[in-house]
Amino acid sequence: MGGTSSTQQTQSSTTAPWAPAQGVLTGILGQLQGQIGNTGVTPTENSALNTIIGNANGTSQFNPAINSSTASLLAGGGALNQAPAVQAAYNAYGAQTSPLASNTDYNPMNTPGIGTQLQAVNDAITQQINGQFAGAGRDLSGYNQKALATGLAQGEAPILTAQYNQNVQNQQGAAGNLYNAANTNAGILSGLQQQAVQNQQAGVNQVGTGLQAQNAGASTAIAAEMQRLGIPVQNLGLLANIGVPIAGLGGQSSGQSNGTSTMSGAQQFGLIAGGLGSLFKPNITVSDRRAKEDITQVGTLFDGTPVYRYRYIGHPAFLIGVMAQDIEKTTPEAVHEVNGFKAVDYKLATDRAVEAA
């Protein structure tokens, strides 16, 4: 184990810059400690939460009205209740208007009352013309008859023409009014139907409101209980937000210094042994595979036990030896537990190899 190797050592030192303030910090932390018992729900908070729950339970009295309103809206909300009356009014109007609207007989002589009107005109014209001819001593003459016919034609023509035009106007007006009434009726019924659909949609939307109303007591109770449980946690969190940073004020500052030293192989082995001294017992050496790295098999003992070259983790020097895991399979009595690692009694572990040699 001759030769030399270089090792780098790191030293650290710590200081306590907050030491002068420790008394004050300890006093603050002591006061926080005294507040831990006050993080629960206060009587006032508890009373308020119970009041909230009680008020929520009282909303159940409105559930029948909400359910009734929802059912009414789902049925259309009464929007179509007036539809029969609207339709009946239109039917009555149509029954009264349709005869005139569908009548295309514009003959003025078929118009009720036209005969009376013509008779009055004819009587007046006849008296006037016959009187004139009688005064001249020519009554009942051919000229009298001709003049009378001409006078009657001239007197009746305007009346018959006006009545014809009036008949046409009346029929067309009735037909137009009936058409407009049909459109108005259709518009009213369509509007009522649309309102019914809107009411049904409102009813669908209100179903959720009804469910919320029915669950209001339970939902509020759950929320209140969650708050009742959360208040202590929140209070503890507030104390922690104050206490944890204060507890960390005792932090340490550290510095490092590096140096290099040269030692012989023997010194190097002594360093390794010293570093692992807490793991060693007399005649027993830590040989746990978990404590080693860069492991390579380099041979076997006479009894077939593998021999390895390795380094202890974190140490530069390579050593040669066995693994506790291998010895445990053949000579378990030679393996011991030291601080959580497997250690090997090399004498017991190699007795078989000596005998085989």
One Martini backbone bead per residue (centre of mass of N, CA, C, O) as a GRO file, in nm:
protein
  357
    1MET     BB    1   0.060   0.062   0.022
    2GLY     BB    2   0.204   0.255  -0.156
    3GLY     BB    3   0.242   0.580  -0.198
    4THR     BB    4   0.051   0.851  -0.323
    5SER     BB    5  -0.207   1.097  -0.225
    6SER     BB    6  -0.471   1.319  -0.284
    7THR     BB    7  -0.650   1.551  -0.071
    8GLN     BB    8  -0.957   1.719   0.001
    9GLN     BB    9  -1.042   1.973   0.231
   10THR     BB   10  -1.334   2.069   0.420
   11GLN     BB   11  -1.420   2.359   0.596
   12SER     BB   12  -1.647   2.458   0.859
   13SER     BB   13  -1.823   2.743   0.983
   14THR     BB   14  -2.017   2.884   1.252
   15THR     BB   15  -2.279   3.116   1.315
   16ALA     BB   16  -2.480   3.346   1.540
   17PRO     BB   17  -2.630   3.638   1.454
   18TRP     BB   18  -2.903   3.602   1.653
   19ALA     BB   19  -2.824   3.586   1.953
   20PRO     BB   20  -2.916   3.873   2.067
   21ALA     BB   21  -3.234   3.794   1.982
   22GLN     BB   22  -3.332   3.537   2.136
   23GLY     BB   23  -3.503   3.654   2.364
   24VAL     BB   24  -3.721   3.786   2.194
   25LEU     BB   25  -3.799   3.538   2.025
   26THR     BB   26  -3.879   3.361   2.264
   27GLY     BB   27  -4.111   3.542   2.358
   28ILE     BB   28  -4.283   3.524   2.103
   29LEU     BB   29  -4.308   3.215   2.095
   30GLY     BB   30  -4.445   3.194   2.371
   31GLN     BB   31  -4.701   3.344   2.291
   32LEU     BB   32  -4.782   3.153   2.065
   33GLN     BB   33  -4.807   2.903   2.243
   34GLY     BB   34  -5.049   3.032   2.409
   35GLN     BB   35  -5.248   3.035   2.137
   36ILE     BB   36  -5.316   2.740   2.061
   37GLY     BB   37  -5.575   2.712   2.253
   38ASN     BB   38  -5.724   2.960   2.061
   39THR     BB   39  -5.802   2.806   1.768
   40GLY     BB   40  -6.078   2.761   1.808
   41VAL     BB   41  -6.409   2.782   1.840
   42THR     BB   42  -6.602   3.021   1.924
   43PRO     BB   43  -6.898   3.100   2.058
   44THR     BB   44  -6.974   3.307   1.843
   45GLU     BB   45  -6.916   3.131   1.597
   46ASN     BB   46  -7.100   2.898   1.675
   47SER     BB   47  -7.362   3.064   1.679
   48ALA     BB   48  -7.351   3.159   1.385
   49LEU     BB   49  -7.355   2.879   1.253
   50ASN     BB   50  -7.626   2.790   1.376
   51THR     BB   51  -7.793   3.017   1.247
   52ILE     BB   52  -7.742   2.941   0.954
   53ILE     BB   53  -7.866   2.661   0.971
   54GLY     BB   54  -8.147   2.749   1.068
   55ASN     BB   55  -8.217   2.932   0.826
   56ALA     BB   56  -8.192   2.713   0.609
   57ASN     BB   57  -8.416   2.527   0.723
   58GLY     BB   58  -8.647   2.752   0.676
   59THR     BB   59  -8.669   2.725   0.351
   60SER     BB   60  -8.880   2.484   0.328
   61GLN     BB   61  -9.147   2.661   0.316
   62PHE     BB   62  -9.091   2.729  -0.006
   63ASN     BB   63  -9.107   2.462  -0.170
   64PRO     BB   64  -9.405   2.443  -0.264
   65ALA     BB   65  -9.400   2.702  -0.436
   66ILE     BB   66  -9.167   2.622  -0.620
   67ASN     BB   67  -9.294   2.363  -0.729
   68SER     BB   68  -9.550   2.493  -0.843
   69SER     BB   69  -9.411   2.689  -1.036
   70THR     BB   70  -9.257   2.477  -1.197
   71ALA     BB   71  -9.503   2.312  -1.293
   72SER     BB   72  -9.643   2.547  -1.440
   73LEU     BB   73  -9.414   2.610  -1.642
   74LEU     BB   74  -9.397   2.323  -1.768
   75ALA     BB   75  -9.715   2.369  -1.865
   76GLY     BB   76  -9.684   2.700  -1.969
   77GLY     BB   77  -9.817   2.915  -1.762
   78GLY     BB   78 -10.106   2.977  -1.918
   79ALA     BB   79 -10.062   3.087  -2.217
   80LEU     BB   80 -10.313   2.898  -2.352
   81ASN     BB   81 -10.586   2.979  -2.215
   82GLN     BB   82 -10.678   3.205  -2.451
   83ALA     BB   83 -10.693   3.053  -2.722
   84PRO     BB   84 -10.997   2.976  -2.746
   85ALA     BB   85 -11.107   3.267  -2.740
   86VAL     BB   86 -10.960   3.370  -2.988
   87GLN     BB   87 -11.076   3.159  -3.185
   88ALA     BB   88 -11.376   3.223  -3.137
   89ALA     BB   89 -11.369   3.517  -3.235
   90TYR     BB   90 -11.278   3.451  -3.520
   91ASN     BB   91 -11.513   3.264  -3.596
   92ALA     BB   92 -11.734   3.477  -3.566
   93TYR     BB   93 -11.622   3.675  -3.771
   94GLY     BB   94 -11.618   3.477  -4.011
   95ALA     BB   95 -11.923   3.411  -4.014
   96GLN     BB   96 -12.002   3.718  -4.078
   97THR     BB   97 -11.796   3.771  -4.333
   98SER     BB   98 -11.794   3.545  -4.547
   99PRO     BB   99 -12.046   3.604  -4.723
  100LEU     BB  100 -11.937   3.876  -4.832
  101ALA     BB  101 -11.647   3.778  -4.919
  102SER     BB  102 -11.788   3.545  -5.125
  103ASN     BB  103 -11.946   3.759  -5.282
  104THR     BB  104 -11.996   3.802  -5.659
  105ASP     BB  105 -12.275   3.958  -5.659
  106TYR     BB  106 -12.305   4.285  -5.810
  107ASN     BB  107 -12.600   4.316  -5.847
  108PRO     BB  108 -12.799   4.580  -5.763
  109MET     BB  109 -13.083   4.434  -5.768
  110ASN     BB  110 -12.978   4.231  -5.523
  111THR     BB  111 -13.001   4.464  -5.335
  112PRO     BB  112 -13.103   4.554  -5.053
  113GLY     BB  113 -13.326   4.839  -5.113
  114ILE     BB  114 -13.306   4.928  -5.416
  115GLY     BB  115 -13.607   4.929  -5.499
  116THR     BB  116 -13.704   5.165  -5.322
  117GLN     BB  117 -13.515   5.376  -5.438
  118LEU     BB  118 -13.614   5.354  -5.735
  119GLN     BB  119 -13.911   5.413  -5.683
  120ALA     BB  120 -13.872   5.700  -5.583
  121VAL     BB  121 -13.741   5.810  -5.838
  122ASN     BB  122 -13.958   5.730  -6.043
  123ASP     BB  123 -14.190   5.894  -5.918
  124ALA     BB  124 -14.056   6.170  -5.950
  125ILE     BB  125 -14.014   6.163  -6.258
  126THR     BB  126 -14.302   6.102  -6.349
  127GLN     BB  127 -14.439   6.352  -6.232
  128GLN     BB  128 -14.271   6.560  -6.379
  129ILE     BB  129 -14.316   6.477  -6.677
  130ASN     BB  130 -14.629   6.441  -6.682
  131GLY     BB  131 -14.686   6.724  -6.590
  132GLN     BB  132 -14.570   6.870  -6.830
  133PHE     BB  133 -14.754   6.732  -7.049
  134ALA     BB  134 -15.028   6.802  -6.921
  135GLY     BB  135 -14.995   7.115  -6.943
  136ALA     BB  136 -14.975   7.078  -7.270
  137GLY     BB  137 -15.177   6.843  -7.363
  138ARG     BB  138 -14.961   6.566  -7.392
  139ASP     BB  139 -15.049   6.332  -7.251
  140LEU     BB  140 -14.966   6.008  -7.347
  141SER     BB  141 -14.770   6.055  -7.548
  142GLY     BB  142 -14.496   5.966  -7.717
  143TYR     BB  143 -14.320   6.184  -7.593
  144ASN     BB  144 -14.388   6.118  -7.306
  145GLN     BB  145 -14.268   5.828  -7.299
  146LYS     BB  146 -13.984   5.901  -7.391
  147ALA     BB  147 -13.917   6.102  -7.168
  148LEU     BB  148 -13.965   5.906  -6.936
  149ALA     BB  149 -13.752   5.696  -7.011
  150THR     BB  150 -13.514   5.887  -7.006
  151GLY     BB  151 -13.548   5.983  -6.713
  152LEU     BB  152 -13.525   5.707  -6.577
  153ALA     BB  153 -13.244   5.632  -6.681
  154GLN     BB  154 -13.099   5.881  -6.564
  155GLY     BB  155 -13.187   5.824  -6.263
  156GLU     BB  156 -13.083   5.513  -6.228
  157ALA     BB  157 -12.789   5.488  -6.320
  158PRO     BB  158 -12.632   5.610  -6.075
  159ILE     BB  159 -12.746   5.414  -5.866
  160LEU     BB  160 -12.653   5.145  -5.996
  161THR     BB  161 -12.354   5.211  -6.017
  162ALA     BB  162 -12.296   5.272  -5.718
  163GLN     BB  163 -12.395   4.996  -5.615
  164TYR     BB  164 -12.192   4.823  -5.762
  165ASN     BB  165 -11.940   4.947  -5.642
  166GLN     BB  166 -12.021   4.891  -5.350
  167ASN     BB  167 -12.032   4.583  -5.373
  168VAL     BB  168 -11.739   4.544  -5.446
  169GLN     BB  169 -11.618   4.688  -5.199
  170ASN     BB  170 -11.748   4.511  -4.983
  171GLN     BB  171 -11.626   4.240  -5.069
  172GLN     BB  172 -11.324   4.320  -5.062
  173GLY     BB  173 -11.322   4.422  -4.772
  174ALA     BB  174 -11.409   4.158  -4.637
  175ALA     BB  175 -11.177   3.983  -4.743
  176GLY     BB  176 -10.950   4.155  -4.617
  177ASN     BB  177 -11.044   4.138  -4.323
  178LEU     BB  178 -11.030   3.830  -4.304
  179TYR     BB  179 -10.728   3.806  -4.362
  180ASN     BB  180 -10.630   3.985  -4.131
  181ALA     BB  181 -10.762   3.822  -3.905
  182ALA     BB  182 -10.605   3.562  -3.955
  183ASN     BB  183 -10.325   3.683  -3.898
  184THR     BB  184 -10.384   3.784  -3.615
  185ASN     BB  185 -10.462   3.514  -3.494
  186ALA     BB  186 -10.198   3.368  -3.557
  187GLY     BB  187 -10.017   3.563  -3.396
  188ILE     BB  188 -10.144   3.519  -3.119
  189LEU     BB  189 -10.108   3.209  -3.103
  190SER     BB  190  -9.803   3.212  -3.145
  191GLY     BB  191  -9.737   3.384  -2.898
  192LEU     BB  192  -9.855   3.189  -2.693
  193GLN     BB  193  -9.671   2.951  -2.767
  194GLN     BB  194  -9.403   3.091  -2.710
  195GLN     BB  195  -9.464   3.147  -2.414
  196ALA     BB  196  -9.493   2.853  -2.335
  197VAL     BB  197  -9.204   2.773  -2.406
  198GLN     BB  198  -9.066   2.974  -2.217
  199ASN     BB  199  -9.193   2.864  -1.962
  200GLN     BB  200  -9.075   2.581  -1.986
  201GLN     BB  201  -8.780   2.671  -1.976
  202ALA     BB  202  -8.804   2.804  -1.701
  203GLY     BB  203  -8.880   2.540  -1.560
  204VAL     BB  204  -8.620   2.390  -1.618
  205ASN     BB  205  -8.438   2.599  -1.472
  206GLN     BB  206  -8.602   2.571  -1.190
  207VAL     BB  207  -8.526   2.291  -1.101
  208GLY     BB  208  -8.254   2.366  -0.976
  209THR     BB  209  -8.373   2.562  -0.770
  210GLY     BB  210  -8.540   2.352  -0.621
  211LEU     BB  211  -8.305   2.171  -0.536
  212GLN     BB  212  -8.156   2.387  -0.378
  213ALA     BB  213  -8.382   2.438  -0.178
  214GLN     BB  214  -8.393   2.144  -0.066
  215ASN     BB  215  -8.060   2.158  -0.005
  216ALA     BB  216  -7.996   2.402   0.174
  217GLY     BB  217  -7.965   2.285   0.456
  218ALA     BB  218  -7.743   2.076   0.395
  219SER     BB  219  -7.540   2.262   0.252
  220THR     BB  220  -7.505   2.463   0.486
  221ALA     BB  221  -7.414   2.258   0.696
  222ILE     BB  222  -7.159   2.171   0.550
  223ALA     BB  223  -7.029   2.450   0.530
  224ALA     BB  224  -7.028   2.506   0.834
  225GLU     BB  225  -6.857   2.259   0.918
  226MET     BB  226  -6.614   2.333   0.751
  227GLN     BB  227  -6.569   2.598   0.901
  228ARG     BB  228  -6.543   2.475   1.181
  229LEU     BB  229  -6.286   2.312   1.094
  230GLY     BB  230  -6.117   2.557   0.960
  231ILE     BB  231  -6.057   2.762   1.182
  232PRO     BB  232  -5.822   2.622   1.332
  233VAL     BB  233  -5.641   2.591   1.085
  234GLN     BB  234  -5.617   2.892   1.024
  235ASN     BB  235  -5.501   2.977   1.295
  236LEU     BB  236  -5.252   2.797   1.281
  237GLY     BB  237  -5.145   2.922   1.020
  238LEU     BB  238  -5.094   3.203   1.137
  239LEU     BB  239  -4.893   3.111   1.350
  240ALA     BB  240  -4.697   2.979   1.149
  241ASN     BB  241  -4.632   3.241   0.986
  242ILE     BB  242  -4.480   3.348   1.241
  243GLY     BB  243  -4.307   3.114   1.370
  244VAL     BB  244  -4.130   2.997   1.141
  245PRO     BB  245  -3.955   3.246   1.072
  246ILE     BB  246  -3.848   3.281   1.360
  247ALA     BB  247  -3.716   3.001   1.382
  248GLY     BB  248  -3.518   3.080   1.128
  249LEU     BB  249  -3.334   3.314   1.260
  250GLY     BB  250  -3.106   3.096   1.363
  251GLY     BB  251  -2.935   3.100   1.138
  252GLN     BB  252  -2.645   3.004   0.961
  253SER     BB  253  -2.318   3.077   0.890
  254SER     BB  254  -2.085   2.987   0.626
  255GLY     BB  255  -1.752   2.856   0.568
  256GLN     BB  256  -1.473   2.793   0.339
  257SER     BB  257  -1.179   2.572   0.323
  258ASN     BB  258  -0.900   2.492   0.121
  259GLY     BB  259  -0.690   2.191   0.097
  260THR     BB  260  -0.369   2.024   0.049
  261SER     BB  261  -0.263   1.682   0.084
  262THR     BB  262   0.003   1.444   0.147
  263MET     BB  263  -0.004   1.081   0.139
  264SER     BB  264   0.033   0.776   0.216
  265GLY     BB  265  -0.094   0.467   0.192
  266ALA     BB  266  -0.113   0.425   0.498
  267GLN     BB  267  -0.256   0.688   0.557
  268GLN     BB  268  -0.493   0.634   0.378
  269PHE     BB  269  -0.600   0.384   0.526
  270GLY     BB  270  -0.632   0.528   0.796
  271LEU     BB  271  -0.853   0.719   0.701
  272ILE     BB  272  -1.060   0.506   0.627
  273ALA     BB  273  -1.073   0.366   0.899
  274GLY     BB  274  -1.158   0.617   1.055
  275GLY     BB  275  -1.420   0.681   0.894
  276LEU     BB  276  -1.519   0.362   0.969
  277GLY     BB  277  -1.498   0.304   1.279
  278SER     BB  278  -1.807   0.284   1.357
  279LEU     BB  279  -1.818  -0.008   1.186
  280PHE     BB  280  -1.608  -0.140   1.366
  281LYS     BB  281  -1.472  -0.449   1.488
  282PRO     BB  282  -1.313  -0.686   1.613
  283ASN     BB  283  -1.237  -0.885   1.331
  284ILE     BB  284  -1.429  -0.672   1.183
  285THR     BB  285  -1.550  -0.595   0.847
  286VAL     BB  286  -1.680  -0.391   0.625
  287SER     BB  287  -1.861  -0.568   0.332
  288ASP     BB  288  -2.075  -0.405   0.208
  289ARG     BB  289  -2.194  -0.333  -0.101
  290ARG     BB  290  -2.337  -0.056  -0.015
  291ALA     BB  291  -2.032   0.073   0.072
  292LYS     BB  292  -1.960   0.041  -0.237
  293GLU     BB  293  -1.743   0.096  -0.530
  294ASP     BB  294  -1.604  -0.002  -0.808
  295ILE     BB  295  -1.677  -0.308  -0.871
  296THR     BB  296  -1.437  -0.586  -0.916
  297GLN     BB  297  -1.354  -0.890  -1.022
  298VAL     BB  298  -1.022  -1.070  -0.951
  299GLY     BB  299  -1.121  -1.343  -0.801
  300THR     BB  300  -1.052  -1.643  -0.596
  301LEU     BB  301  -1.080  -1.864  -0.369
  302PHE     BB  302  -1.039  -2.198  -0.292
  303ASP     BB  303  -1.367  -2.208  -0.232
  304GLY     BB  304  -1.495  -1.975  -0.454
  305THR     BB  305  -1.470  -1.702  -0.342
  306PRO     BB  306  -1.507  -1.391  -0.422
  307VAL     BB  307  -1.290  -1.130  -0.545
  308TYR     BB  308  -1.242  -0.772  -0.491
  309ARG     BB  309  -1.241  -0.455  -0.631
  310TYR     BB  310  -1.255  -0.142  -0.432
  311ARG     BB  311  -1.455   0.129  -0.295
  312TYR     BB  312  -1.533   0.341  -0.073
  313ILE     BB  313  -1.763   0.558  -0.037
  314GLY     BB  314  -1.577   0.864  -0.079
  315HIS     BB  315  -1.307   0.698  -0.148
  316PRO     BB  316  -1.009   0.661  -0.337
  317ALA     BB  317  -0.925   0.390  -0.236
  318PHE     BB  318  -0.821   0.074  -0.324
  319LEU     BB  319  -0.946  -0.254  -0.257
  320ILE     BB  320  -0.934  -0.593  -0.120
  321GLY     BB  321  -1.215  -0.830  -0.119
  322VAL     BB  322  -1.514  -0.913   0.018
  323MET     BB  323  -1.860  -1.003   0.033
  324ALA     BB  324  -2.112  -1.035   0.248
  325GLN     BB  325  -2.321  -1.166   0.054
  326ASP     BB  326  -2.142  -1.414  -0.011
  327ILE     BB  327  -2.078  -1.521   0.276
  328GLU     BB  328  -2.378  -1.563   0.366
  329LYS     BB  329  -2.416  -1.827   0.184
  330THR     BB  330  -2.176  -2.005   0.332
  331THR     BB  331  -2.102  -1.808   0.611
  332PRO     BB  332  -2.317  -1.669   0.823
  333GLU     BB  333  -2.143  -1.654   1.095
  334ALA     BB  334  -1.943  -1.419   0.956
  335VAL     BB  335  -2.197  -1.231   0.977
  336HIS     BB  336  -2.265  -0.888   1.061
  337GLU     BB  337  -2.423  -0.620   1.238
  338VAL     BB  338  -2.334  -0.265   1.162
  339ASN     BB  339  -2.510  -0.002   1.157
  340GLY     BB  340  -2.672  -0.147   0.899
  341PHE     BB  341  -2.424  -0.325   0.824
  342LYS     BB  342  -2.222  -0.559   0.672
  343ALA     BB  343  -2.000  -0.779   0.841
  344VAL     BB  344  -1.671  -0.943   0.843
  345ASP     BB  345  -1.519  -1.237   0.952
  346TYR     BB  346  -1.231  -1.323   0.806
  347LYS     BB  347  -1.156  -1.584   0.949
  348LEU     BB  348  -1.420  -1.741   0.909
  349ALA     BB  349  -1.440  -1.681   0.595
  350THR     BB  350  -1.136  -1.838   0.539
  351ASP     BB  351  -1.123  -2.131   0.648
  352ARG     BB  352  -1.210  -2.292   0.396
  353ALA     BB  353  -0.980  -2.194   0.215
  354VAL     BB  354  -0.750  -2.310   0.384
  355GLU     BB  355  -0.841  -2.605   0.370
  356ALA     BB  356  -0.833  -2.623   0.057
  357ALA     BB  357  -0.516  -2.554   0.044
   0.00000   0.00000   0.00000
